[in-house]
Amino acid sequence: MADITRRLGWRHLRGAPTAHVRHHRGDKLLHDGPGLSFWYRALTAAISEIPVDDRELAMTFHARTADFQDVAVQATVTYRVGDPAVAAARLDFSIDPDTGVWRGTPLEQLGTLLTETAQQHALDALARTPLAETLVDGVAVVRERIAAGLAAEPRLPATGIEVVAVRVMALRPEPEVERALRTPAREQIQQEADRATYERRAVAVERERAIAENELASQIELARREEQLVEQRGTNARREAEELAAADAVRAQAEATRTVKLAEAEAAKSVRLAEAEAARSVTLADAEAARTVRLAEAEAARSAKLGEAEAARAVTLARAEAVGAREVGEARAAAQAAWLRVHGEADVATLHALTGARLAENLPRIDSVTVSPDVLTGLLAKLGGERE
């Protein structure tokens, strides 16, 4: 799309290198070519913009083969506008002078023309070909037929269109038919796989047979060698028994000699130990007797010293006790004499008071005393009578 700018009632168009621009004013062609840039007035200008680059047109349509099977065709047609003047005269490539947008849909018209033309030739080619041949050689046949049909189509040069290339990507039948067509190939592949499996099993069986024969031969050889081994083992065992018997005899003789020598050495050792033990016992007895004598003498001396000390202590204690008893007796006699002397000099009332005080000291503790009026009256009367 052209780039259009506005300036004081004028318009400026700047085209692209791949766009052919034709500028008419009235019946005059003022500008004609790709990548133009010019000023114009929107009210008097008629401008067409024709793309001249290569364009891809993808198409997908369904066709029917000679055996009435539906096939989906995927193809692409590459085209370009070879004669922009013819194309602008046959199709509406005019653009809006203010926005630069096409007024019509020229590319859609070209796409419809190319699609219908290609589809017509492809349908004609597929309608004469069975499905199997279509799936094998149909792509090349359809491509050549479409290319030839587009090249021979008179409407395309009259419109200024050139077909650059035709490509057919795929011819696909319906999914059910495709699965059905795949079945024989799959069965054949499965048969080949089964045959390979059977051959592998046969080879494995043959190898197992050969292995079994080898194992049997090996077992026979092993049995023969085992027999030889048993005989050799018997010979070796007899020889080993003879050698062991001779070794045992030598070992028994050596053991007897060693036992005799050990017995003699043990006897001599026992004699030496007995003599040493006797000497030690005598020495210990002498030492024990001397020690007993020394202990007895020390015990006697100690007992004598203890007896003397105990006797002295007893005499001292007896003397001290006698002196203490005498002093206590004298103190008690003096106290009793003083007490009697004091009581002899005191009157009767004082003695009664002292007697009551002594009696109160020896009576048990009384927390509380309850005195009734009768008792108090009797006591007071008694005290008053005594004073009179």
BELGI-V678919 format. One record per backbone hydrogen bond with DSSP energy under -0.5 kcal/mol. NH is the residue of the N-H (numbers start at 1). CO is the residue of the C=O. Records with the same first field share a line. If there is no record, write none. Layout:
NH=CO, CO
//
This chain:
2=100
3=14
4=2
5=12
7=10
10=7
11=40
12=5
13=38
14=3
15=36
19=16
20=50
21=19, 33
22=48
23=31
24=22, 46
25=28
28=25
30=23, 28
31=23
33=21
35=16, 19
36=33
38=13
40=11
44=41
45=41
46=24
48=22
49=93
50=20, 48
51=49
52=18
53=18
55=79
57=77
58=56
59=75
61=73
63=71
65=69
66=126, 129
68=65
71=63
72=172
73=61
74=170
75=59, 73
76=167
77=57
78=165
79=55, 77
80=162
82=80, 160
83=160
87=83
88=84
89=85
90=86
91=87
93=91
95=47
96=101
100=96
103=94
104=94
109=105
110=106
111=107
112=108
113=109
114=110
115=111
116=112
117=113
118=114
119=115
120=116
121=117
122=118
123=119
124=120
125=121
126=122
127=123
128=125
129=126
134=130
135=131
136=132
137=133
138=133, 134
141=137
142=138
143=139
144=140
145=141
146=142
147=143
148=144
149=145
150=146
151=147
152=148
153=149, 150
156=153
157=153
158=154
159=155, 156
160=156, 157
161=156
162=80
164=78, 162
165=78
167=76
169=74, 167
170=74
172=72
174=70
178=174
179=175
180=176
181=177
182=178
183=179
184=180
185=181
186=182
187=183
188=184
189=185
190=186
191=187
192=188
193=189
194=190
195=191
196=192
197=193
198=194
199=195
200=196
201=197
202=198
203=199
204=200
205=201
206=202
207=203
208=204
209=205
210=206
211=207
212=208
213=209
214=210
215=211
216=212
217=213
218=214
219=215
220=216
221=217
222=218
223=219
224=220
225=221
226=222
227=223
228=224
229=225
230=226
231=227
232=228
233=229
234=230
235=231
236=232
237=233
238=234
239=235
240=236
241=237
242=238
243=239
244=240
245=241
246=242
247=243
248=244
249=245
250=246
251=247
252=248
253=249
254=250
255=251
256=252
257=253
258=254
259=255
260=256
261=257
262=258
263=259
264=260
265=261
266=262
267=263
268=264
269=265
270=266
271=267
272=268
273=269
274=270
275=271
276=272
277=273
278=274
279=275
280=276
281=277
282=278
283=279
284=280
285=281
286=282
287=283
288=284
289=285
290=286
291=287
292=288
293=289
294=290
295=291
296=292
297=293
298=294
299=295
300=296
301=297
302=298
303=299
304=300
305=301
306=302
307=303
308=304
309=305
310=306
311=307
312=308
313=309
314=310
315=311
316=312
317=313
318=314
319=315
320=316
321=317
322=318
323=319
324=320
325=321
326=322
327=323
328=324
329=325
330=326
331=327
332=328
333=329
334=330
335=331
336=332
337=333
338=334
339=335
340=336
341=337
342=338
343=339
344=340
345=341
346=342
351=347
352=348
353=349
354=350
355=351
356=352
357=353
358=354
359=355
360=356
361=357
362=358
363=359
367=365
371=369
372=370
376=372
377=373
378=374
379=375
380=376
381=377
382=378
383=379
384=380
385=381
386=382
387=383
388=384
//
